[in-house]
Structure formats: structure tokens, C-alpha cells
């Protein structure tokens, strides 16, 4: 089914993560407002609540600004950085995630979106950021390479295009993603794939 939606002013940064993971998931979550709660989603929300308090703290030489709202007028995206760290005048965004580093780089796209917003707001080049994974107790440094920046801008363009069209994209090819996706019971990717093939065969037969 196709639904038309008015384009919002800013697409939330967290939704760039959803789109980089799977365009169909982006449309379910953002355009259609669907969300299924499971233990992983609830745990992630609680973990985030623990780092969501606003404020500033000093960790040695590093100043940590918590829950900083950033946006880009150029890209029409916006949202909160969990933490923006400041050291010797240099800024870097830090994102907190419940799980372990994933096989798919969608977290990197979300973080790079934060960096692009920070750059536009401050005029400062942001060379790198970090993601802290609670389950792995690991902080991963993410360098904002030209390739990651280009990928992030492509994801932003795709997000605006999907919001404008309201189209529900087909399921992703990588079914390992579906096994880890909280929306799998709603999406039913195997059935959706079968229906698409039946429809294509029907159109071929006239
Ligand atoms: S189940 Fe698979 S195709 Fe469906 S939204 Fe999740 S990742 Fe995308």
C-alpha cells in the first residue's frame, strides 16, 4: 500500500540508522510509525535512559556534554547526540548502544550524521567520533572518511525520497538482518518476497 506523507522539516538522526540497516524498516518505523517492543528494544531504551540526562561533566582533560541537540539545515536532519566530547577545543560525538558492534555499519552512518550536523553548527571539522557498546564494554573509534560521509549523504537523500513517496520498499536481500530485526513479525519478509514473485508471475501471464 502506498501512503503519501508531507515531508517533515528534519529527519531524526536515529532514523538514518534504520534506513542504513533496511529501507523497509525505515518506512515502517518512521513513515508508518510502527514499532514492536521486545526484550532487546526495552533494554536498549533503558540503557539509553541512563545516559540521557542533560548536563556537562569533566573526565580529566575531556569535557563531556550530554544530550546535545544538533541539526543540519542543508541536509534537513536533526536529533540528539548522546554525548559530545570536547578536548583541547576539538569536538567528537559519542553514541551509546546496547549491544555489540554489528556486522552492518548502520551505527556508523547515524554517528556520521551527528558529525555532519555538528560541523554545520560549529564550523569545525569533526574528524572522528566513537560508539560505546554496553554488551561488549567496548568503545569503537569511527573515522569520518570521505566514503562514510558520502554514504551518509546518500542515506539522507534516500530518506527524503522515501518520505516523499511513501513507498514500502521490498525486504532486504540479507536475511541475516531480518533474523536480528525487531520488526520481523510485522514485516514477514519471506511472505512479502513470495507475494512479490506471485504478483510478477501474474503480470507476466497477463
Ligand atoms: S524483517 Fe528484514 S526486511 Fe523486514 S524490516 Fe526487518 S530487516 Fe527489513
py3Dmol code that shows the C-alpha trace and the ligand (Angstrom):
import py3Dmol

protein = """\
ATOM      1  CA  UNK A   1       0.000   0.000   0.000  1.00  0.00           C
ATOM      2  CA  UNK A   2       1.280   3.489  -0.814  1.00  0.00           C
ATOM      3  CA  UNK A   3       0.714   6.336   1.611  1.00  0.00           C
ATOM      4  CA  UNK A   4       1.706   9.917   0.974  1.00  0.00           C
ATOM      5  CA  UNK A   5       3.160  11.935   3.815  1.00  0.00           C
ATOM      6  CA  UNK A   6       4.102  15.587   3.987  1.00  0.00           C
ATOM      7  CA  UNK A   7       7.870  15.987   4.225  1.00  0.00           C
ATOM      8  CA  UNK A   8       8.885  16.972   7.754  1.00  0.00           C
ATOM      9  CA  UNK A   9      11.448  19.727   8.240  1.00  0.00           C
ATOM     10  CA  UNK A  10      14.092  17.452   9.781  1.00  0.00           C
ATOM     11  CA  UNK A  11      14.509  13.680   9.608  1.00  0.00           C
ATOM     12  CA  UNK A  12      15.640  12.283  13.003  1.00  0.00           C
ATOM     13  CA  UNK A  13      19.250  11.104  13.087  1.00  0.00           C
ATOM     14  CA  UNK A  14      18.235   7.780  14.658  1.00  0.00           C
ATOM     15  CA  UNK A  15      16.131   7.070  11.565  1.00  0.00           C
ATOM     16  CA  UNK A  16      19.260   7.250   9.385  1.00  0.00           C
ATOM     17  CA  UNK A  17      20.409   4.193  11.315  1.00  0.00           C
ATOM     18  CA  UNK A  18      17.140   2.407  10.489  1.00  0.00           C
ATOM     19  CA  UNK A  19      17.422   3.275   6.794  1.00  0.00           C
ATOM     20  CA  UNK A  20      21.075   2.261   6.534  1.00  0.00           C
ATOM     21  CA  UNK A  21      20.055  -1.082   8.044  1.00  0.00           C
ATOM     22  CA  UNK A  22      16.994  -1.605   5.844  1.00  0.00           C
ATOM     23  CA  UNK A  23      14.899   0.886   3.830  1.00  0.00           C
ATOM     24  CA  UNK A  24      11.761  -1.146   4.568  1.00  0.00           C
ATOM     25  CA  UNK A  25      12.424  -0.836   8.305  1.00  0.00           C
ATOM     26  CA  UNK A  26      12.796   2.950   7.903  1.00  0.00           C
ATOM     27  CA  UNK A  27       9.373   3.218   6.263  1.00  0.00           C
ATOM     28  CA  UNK A  28       7.721   1.039   8.916  1.00  0.00           C
ATOM     29  CA  UNK A  29       9.258   2.947  11.812  1.00  0.00           C
ATOM     30  CA  UNK A  30       9.292   6.490  10.547  1.00  0.00           C
ATOM     31  CA  UNK A  31       6.701   6.865   7.796  1.00  0.00           C
ATOM     32  CA  UNK A  32       4.125   4.441   9.223  1.00  0.00           C
ATOM     33  CA  UNK A  33       5.061   4.838  12.916  1.00  0.00           C
ATOM     34  CA  UNK A  34       5.197   1.090  13.592  1.00  0.00           C
ATOM     35  CA  UNK A  35       7.301  -0.273  16.436  1.00  0.00           C
ATOM     36  CA  UNK A  36       7.290  -3.684  18.101  1.00  0.00           C
ATOM     37  CA  UNK A  37       8.546  -3.961  21.648  1.00  0.00           C
ATOM     38  CA  UNK A  38      10.685  -6.933  22.563  1.00  0.00           C
ATOM     39  CA  UNK A  39      13.257  -7.509  25.300  1.00  0.00           C
ATOM     40  CA  UNK A  40      16.084  -6.060  23.186  1.00  0.00           C
ATOM     41  CA  UNK A  41      14.161  -2.889  22.348  1.00  0.00           C
ATOM     42  CA  UNK A  42      13.165  -2.347  26.002  1.00  0.00           C
ATOM     43  CA  UNK A  43      16.726  -2.955  27.203  1.00  0.00           C
ATOM     44  CA  UNK A  44      18.071  -0.508  24.638  1.00  0.00           C
ATOM     45  CA  UNK A  45      15.579   2.142  25.776  1.00  0.00           C
ATOM     46  CA  UNK A  46      16.544   1.649  29.438  1.00  0.00           C
ATOM     47  CA  UNK A  47      20.259   1.739  28.639  1.00  0.00           C
ATOM     48  CA  UNK A  48      19.752   4.977  26.769  1.00  0.00           C
ATOM     49  CA  UNK A  49      17.762   6.483  29.638  1.00  0.00           C
ATOM     50  CA  UNK A  50      20.847   6.009  31.816  1.00  0.00           C
ATOM     51  CA  UNK A  51      22.927   8.300  29.578  1.00  0.00           C
ATOM     52  CA  UNK A  52      20.137  10.648  28.547  1.00  0.00           C
ATOM     53  CA  UNK A  53      20.403  13.174  31.394  1.00  0.00           C
ATOM     54  CA  UNK A  54      21.468  16.589  30.131  1.00  0.00           C
ATOM     55  CA  UNK A  55      24.491  18.270  31.629  1.00  0.00           C
ATOM     56  CA  UNK A  56      28.237  18.671  31.486  1.00  0.00           C
ATOM     57  CA  UNK A  57      30.889  16.591  33.241  1.00  0.00           C
ATOM     58  CA  UNK A  58      34.687  16.646  33.320  1.00  0.00           C
ATOM     59  CA  UNK A  59      36.683  13.426  32.847  1.00  0.00           C
ATOM     60  CA  UNK A  60      40.285  14.524  33.260  1.00  0.00           C
ATOM     61  CA  UNK A  61      41.143  16.574  30.179  1.00  0.00           C
ATOM     62  CA  UNK A  62      37.861  15.750  28.472  1.00  0.00           C
ATOM     63  CA  UNK A  63      34.634  17.742  28.872  1.00  0.00           C
ATOM     64  CA  UNK A  64      31.507  15.670  28.212  1.00  0.00           C
ATOM     65  CA  UNK A  65      28.333  17.481  27.139  1.00  0.00           C
ATOM     66  CA  UNK A  66      25.373  15.110  27.450  1.00  0.00           C
ATOM     67  CA  UNK A  67      22.310  15.010  25.244  1.00  0.00           C
ATOM     68  CA  UNK A  68      23.183  17.734  22.780  1.00  0.00           C
ATOM     69  CA  UNK A  69      20.651  18.628  20.075  1.00  0.00           C
ATOM     70  CA  UNK A  70      22.213  19.169  16.648  1.00  0.00           C
ATOM     71  CA  UNK A  71      20.790  19.708  13.191  1.00  0.00           C
ATOM     72  CA  UNK A  72      21.686  20.451   9.590  1.00  0.00           C
ATOM     73  CA  UNK A  73      19.647  22.892   7.512  1.00  0.00           C
ATOM     74  CA  UNK A  74      21.483  21.705   4.390  1.00  0.00           C
ATOM     75  CA  UNK A  75      20.641  18.022   4.869  1.00  0.00           C
ATOM     76  CA  UNK A  76      17.348  18.549   6.761  1.00  0.00           C
ATOM     77  CA  UNK A  77      18.284  16.122   9.540  1.00  0.00           C
ATOM     78  CA  UNK A  78      18.449  16.616  13.291  1.00  0.00           C
ATOM     79  CA  UNK A  79      18.496  14.865  16.652  1.00  0.00           C
ATOM     80  CA  UNK A  80      20.375  14.296  19.875  1.00  0.00           C
ATOM     81  CA  UNK A  81      23.995  13.286  20.339  1.00  0.00           C
ATOM     82  CA  UNK A  82      24.215  11.142  23.490  1.00  0.00           C
ATOM     83  CA  UNK A  83      27.471  12.895  24.323  1.00  0.00           C
ATOM     84  CA  UNK A  84      29.663  15.484  22.628  1.00  0.00           C
ATOM     85  CA  UNK A  85      33.209  15.300  23.973  1.00  0.00           C
ATOM     86  CA  UNK A  86      35.484  18.315  23.917  1.00  0.00           C
ATOM     87  CA  UNK A  87      39.234  18.011  24.284  1.00  0.00           C
ATOM     88  CA  UNK A  88      41.639  20.861  23.563  1.00  0.00           C
ATOM     89  CA  UNK A  89      38.857  22.591  21.630  1.00  0.00           C
ATOM     90  CA  UNK A  90      38.228  19.567  19.377  1.00  0.00           C
ATOM     91  CA  UNK A  91      34.712  18.072  19.409  1.00  0.00           C
ATOM     92  CA  UNK A  92      33.606  14.493  18.788  1.00  0.00           C
ATOM     93  CA  UNK A  93      30.182  12.832  19.077  1.00  0.00           C
ATOM     94  CA  UNK A  94      29.837   9.661  21.168  1.00  0.00           C
ATOM     95  CA  UNK A  95      26.864   7.311  20.768  1.00  0.00           C
ATOM     96  CA  UNK A  96      25.844   4.615  23.276  1.00  0.00           C
ATOM     97  CA  UNK A  97      24.446   1.305  22.028  1.00  0.00           C
ATOM     98  CA  UNK A  98      23.005  -1.632  23.947  1.00  0.00           C
ATOM     99  CA  UNK A  99      24.564  -4.477  22.003  1.00  0.00           C
ATOM    100  CA  UNK A 100      27.859  -5.427  20.424  1.00  0.00           C
ATOM    101  CA  UNK A 101      29.443  -3.919  17.303  1.00  0.00           C
ATOM    102  CA  UNK A 102      27.252  -5.127  14.453  1.00  0.00           C
ATOM    103  CA  UNK A 103      28.080  -6.752  11.164  1.00  0.00           C
ATOM    104  CA  UNK A 104      26.300  -3.851   9.448  1.00  0.00           C
ATOM    105  CA  UNK A 105      27.701  -0.308   9.592  1.00  0.00           C
ATOM    106  CA  UNK A 106      24.367   1.463  10.195  1.00  0.00           C
ATOM    107  CA  UNK A 107      25.556   2.786  13.600  1.00  0.00           C
ATOM    108  CA  UNK A 108      28.426   4.489  11.777  1.00  0.00           C
ATOM    109  CA  UNK A 109      26.007   6.278   9.455  1.00  0.00           C
ATOM    110  CA  UNK A 110      23.996   7.600  12.416  1.00  0.00           C
ATOM    111  CA  UNK A 111      27.176   8.844  14.110  1.00  0.00           C
ATOM    112  CA  UNK A 112      28.431  10.435  10.889  1.00  0.00           C
ATOM    113  CA  UNK A 113      25.063  12.214  10.564  1.00  0.00           C
ATOM    114  CA  UNK A 114      25.692  13.691  14.022  1.00  0.00           C
ATOM    115  CA  UNK A 115      29.165  14.816  12.922  1.00  0.00           C
ATOM    116  CA  UNK A 116      27.822  16.492   9.768  1.00  0.00           C
ATOM    117  CA  UNK A 117      25.306  18.385  11.911  1.00  0.00           C
ATOM    118  CA  UNK A 118      27.986  19.365  14.434  1.00  0.00           C
ATOM    119  CA  UNK A 119      30.218  20.622  11.632  1.00  0.00           C
ATOM    120  CA  UNK A 120      27.430  22.782  10.261  1.00  0.00           C
ATOM    121  CA  UNK A 121      26.591  24.177  13.699  1.00  0.00           C
ATOM    122  CA  UNK A 122      30.185  24.900  14.792  1.00  0.00           C
ATOM    123  CA  UNK A 123      32.120  25.413  11.544  1.00  0.00           C
ATOM    124  CA  UNK A 124      34.655  22.935  12.932  1.00  0.00           C
ATOM    125  CA  UNK A 125      35.843  19.851  11.033  1.00  0.00           C
ATOM    126  CA  UNK A 126      34.944  16.713  13.010  1.00  0.00           C
ATOM    127  CA  UNK A 127      37.446  14.010  12.136  1.00  0.00           C
ATOM    128  CA  UNK A 128      36.207  11.146  14.276  1.00  0.00           C
ATOM    129  CA  UNK A 129      33.666  10.014  16.845  1.00  0.00           C
ATOM    130  CA  UNK A 130      33.073   6.938  18.977  1.00  0.00           C
ATOM    131  CA  UNK A 131      30.419   4.324  19.759  1.00  0.00           C
ATOM    132  CA  UNK A 132      30.280   2.673  23.171  1.00  0.00           C
ATOM    133  CA  UNK A 133      28.729  -0.819  23.090  1.00  0.00           C
ATOM    134  CA  UNK A 134      27.367  -1.827  26.509  1.00  0.00           C
ATOM    135  CA  UNK A 135      27.293  -5.593  25.858  1.00  0.00           C
ATOM    136  CA  UNK A 136      30.897  -5.636  24.691  1.00  0.00           C
ATOM    137  CA  UNK A 137      32.026  -2.945  27.166  1.00  0.00           C
ATOM    138  CA  UNK A 138      33.909  -1.572  24.191  1.00  0.00           C
ATOM    139  CA  UNK A 139      34.427   1.867  22.750  1.00  0.00           C
ATOM    140  CA  UNK A 140      34.894   1.844  18.998  1.00  0.00           C
ATOM    141  CA  UNK A 141      36.513   4.813  17.266  1.00  0.00           C
ATOM    142  CA  UNK A 142      34.824   5.776  13.979  1.00  0.00           C
ATOM    143  CA  UNK A 143      36.777   7.901  11.497  1.00  0.00           C
ATOM    144  CA  UNK A 144      34.613  10.074   9.268  1.00  0.00           C
ATOM    145  CA  UNK A 145      36.243   9.146   5.975  1.00  0.00           C
ATOM    146  CA  UNK A 146      35.134  10.640   2.642  1.00  0.00           C
ATOM    147  CA  UNK A 147      33.481   7.260   1.897  1.00  0.00           C
ATOM    148  CA  UNK A 148      31.452   7.263   5.135  1.00  0.00           C
ATOM    149  CA  UNK A 149      30.445  10.889   4.590  1.00  0.00           C
ATOM    150  CA  UNK A 150      29.286  10.097   1.039  1.00  0.00           C
ATOM    151  CA  UNK A 151      27.381   7.011   2.241  1.00  0.00           C
ATOM    152  CA  UNK A 152      25.679   9.073   4.949  1.00  0.00           C
ATOM    153  CA  UNK A 153      24.617  11.746   2.474  1.00  0.00           C
ATOM    154  CA  UNK A 154      23.226   9.023   0.186  1.00  0.00           C
ATOM    155  CA  UNK A 155      21.211   7.635   3.106  1.00  0.00           C
ATOM    156  CA  UNK A 156      19.872  11.130   3.867  1.00  0.00           C
ATOM    157  CA  UNK A 157      18.826  11.604   0.226  1.00  0.00           C
ATOM    158  CA  UNK A 158      17.131   8.177   0.224  1.00  0.00           C
ATOM    159  CA  UNK A 159      15.307   9.043   3.457  1.00  0.00           C
ATOM    160  CA  UNK A 160      13.823  12.227   1.985  1.00  0.00           C
ATOM    161  CA  UNK A 161      12.869  10.369  -1.197  1.00  0.00           C
ATOM    162  CA  UNK A 162      11.094   7.598   0.755  1.00  0.00           C
ATOM    163  CA  UNK A 163       9.221  10.072   2.950  1.00  0.00           C
ATOM    164  CA  UNK A 164       8.098  11.961  -0.157  1.00  0.00           C
ATOM    165  CA  UNK A 165       6.951   8.810  -1.986  1.00  0.00           C
ATOM    166  CA  UNK A 166       5.615   6.787   0.961  1.00  0.00           C
ATOM    167  CA  UNK A 167       6.598   3.628  -0.938  1.00  0.00           C
ATOM    168  CA  UNK A 168       7.239   0.491   1.130  1.00  0.00           C
ATOM    169  CA  UNK A 169      10.478  -0.998  -0.286  1.00  0.00           C
ATOM    170  CA  UNK A 170      10.872  -4.780  -0.691  1.00  0.00           C
ATOM    171  CA  UNK A 171      12.586  -6.825   2.051  1.00  0.00           C
ATOM    172  CA  UNK A 172      16.378  -6.720   2.142  1.00  0.00           C
ATOM    173  CA  UNK A 173      18.337  -9.481   0.451  1.00  0.00           C
ATOM    174  CA  UNK A 174      20.471 -10.192   3.540  1.00  0.00           C
ATOM    175  CA  UNK A 175      18.115 -12.375   5.558  1.00  0.00           C
ATOM    176  CA  UNK A 176      20.603 -12.401   8.472  1.00  0.00           C
ATOM    177  CA  UNK A 177      19.450  -8.827   9.040  1.00  0.00           C
ATOM    178  CA  UNK A 178      15.842  -9.988   9.270  1.00  0.00           C
ATOM    179  CA  UNK A 179      16.738 -12.539  11.940  1.00  0.00           C
ATOM    180  CA  UNK A 180      18.096  -9.696  14.104  1.00  0.00           C
ATOM    181  CA  UNK A 181      15.279  -7.251  13.285  1.00  0.00           C
ATOM    182  CA  UNK A 182      12.598  -6.496  15.911  1.00  0.00           C
ATOM    183  CA  UNK A 183      10.075  -5.782  13.128  1.00  0.00           C
ATOM    184  CA  UNK A 184      10.332  -9.254  11.571  1.00  0.00           C
ATOM    185  CA  UNK A 185       6.925 -10.438  12.943  1.00  0.00           C
ATOM    186  CA  UNK A 186       5.258  -7.396  11.392  1.00  0.00           C
ATOM    187  CA  UNK A 187       7.232  -7.347   8.152  1.00  0.00           C
ATOM    188  CA  UNK A 188       7.097 -11.106   7.364  1.00  0.00           C
ATOM    189  CA  UNK A 189       9.861 -10.779   4.742  1.00  0.00           C
ATOM    190  CA  UNK A 190       9.538 -14.357   3.417  1.00  0.00           C
ATOM    191  CA  UNK A 191       5.837 -13.933   2.744  1.00  0.00           C
ATOM    192  CA  UNK A 192       6.396 -10.466   1.242  1.00  0.00           C
ATOM    193  CA  UNK A 193       9.010 -11.950  -1.118  1.00  0.00           C
ATOM    194  CA  UNK A 194       6.644 -14.749  -2.158  1.00  0.00           C
ATOM    195  CA  UNK A 195       3.781 -12.322  -2.803  1.00  0.00           C
ATOM    196  CA  UNK A 196       6.041 -10.176  -4.955  1.00  0.00           C
ATOM    197  CA  UNK A 197       7.109 -13.163  -7.031  1.00  0.00           C
ATOM    198  CA  UNK A 198       3.488 -14.312  -7.461  1.00  0.00           C
ATOM    199  CA  UNK A 199       2.468 -10.815  -8.493  1.00  0.00           C
ATOM    200  CA  UNK A 200       5.332 -10.632 -11.034  1.00  0.00           C
ATOM    201  CA  UNK A 201       4.332 -14.030 -12.481  1.00  0.00           C
ATOM    202  CA  UNK A 202       0.707 -12.922 -12.690  1.00  0.00           C
ATOM    203  CA  UNK A 203       1.715  -9.777 -14.580  1.00  0.00           C
ATOM    204  CA  UNK A 204       3.866 -11.846 -16.964  1.00  0.00           C
ATOM    205  CA  UNK A 205       0.931 -14.183 -17.704  1.00  0.00           C
ATOM    206  CA  UNK A 206      -1.254 -11.155 -18.344  1.00  0.00           C
TER     207      UNK A 206
END
"""
ligand_1 = """\
8
LIG
S 12.435 -8.027 8.789
Fe 14.071 -7.732 7.270
S 13.086 -6.743 5.503
Fe 11.696 -6.566 7.259
S 12.124 -4.578 8.143
Fe 13.402 -6.057 9.254
S 15.368 -6.141 8.155
Fe 13.881 -5.113 6.816
"""
view = py3Dmol.view(width=600, height=400)
view.addModel(protein, "pdb")
view.setStyle({"model": 0}, {"cartoon": {"style": "trace"}})
view.addModel(ligand_1, "xyz")
view.setStyle({"model": 1}, {"stick": {}})
view.zoomTo()
view.show()
